[in-house]
Amino acid sequence: MTRAAWVTRVVRPAIVVGGIIPLGVITWRLFSGEGDYANPAEALEHATGFTALWFLLASLAATPLRRLSGLAALTQLRKPLGLWAFVYALVHLGCYLVFDQSLLWGEIGHDILERPYITVGFAAFVILLALAATSPVRIMKRLGGRRWQALHRLVYVAAALGVLHFLWLVKRDLTEPLIAAAVLVVLLAARVRGGPARVAAPRPATDATLPSSP
């Protein structure tokens, strides 16, 4: 089996199916009493946000790895990784809405407007939502390659906002958010060094990626 076939037939399906595993592990630890989970709702909220950010950073790593390895099939990993980032971000937001604010929309609106770390986190989610909604091939064709690609470059903004949200949220040990920030800086440097990619005509689903890192 060639390297490209390995990515297409093994790695990509493993990500598509295996992306649910972190949520299973988080849930199991919550109900088994493992770890310091004095507040399970808060733990679920934080764990899903952390997982969303790392799926997002992993999706951004696909393009630099493609350039380094010359293995074009790696771009096929962007979409499943990005979609899992959106799924975990959605669960993270849902935890905040239900457990933190009890669906009190006035309080939620106040938080979004008045608390900076909530503002940037919500902005990151809105971007991911837009990217998820425009990930199908038919939407890409409707938007046109250039407009679609310009929209999906906002994934870097979403990642930066996600890291900032994480940094502002953590009050004591900044090790994890600083590691995430360092990874993002490396990925942004690789993006700038690599330059913009050519805009290709719409092709099968492997080109409809969320997030896209053109």
HELIX and SHEET records of a PDB file:
HELIX    1   1 ARG A    3  TRP A    6  1                                   4    
HELIX    2   2 VAL A    7  VAL A   11  3                                   5    
HELIX    3   3 ARG A   12  GLY A   18  1                                   7    
HELIX    4   4 ILE A   21  SER A   32  1                                  12    
HELIX    5   5 PRO A   40  SER A   69  1                                  30    
HELIX    6   6 ALA A   72  LEU A   77  5                                   6    
HELIX    7   7 ARG A   78  CYS A   95  1                                  18    
HELIX    8   8 TYR A   96  ASP A  100  3                                   5    
HELIX    9   9 TRP A  105  GLU A  114  1                                  10    
HELIX   10  10 PRO A  116  ALA A  133  1                                  18    
HELIX   11  11 VAL A  137  LEU A  143  1                                   7    
HELIX   12  12 GLY A  145  HIS A  152  1                                   8    
HELIX   13  13 VAL A  155  LEU A  169  1                                  15    
HELIX   14  14 THR A  175  GLY A  194  1                                  20    
HELIX   15  15 ALA A  205  ASP A  207  5                                   3    
END                                                                             
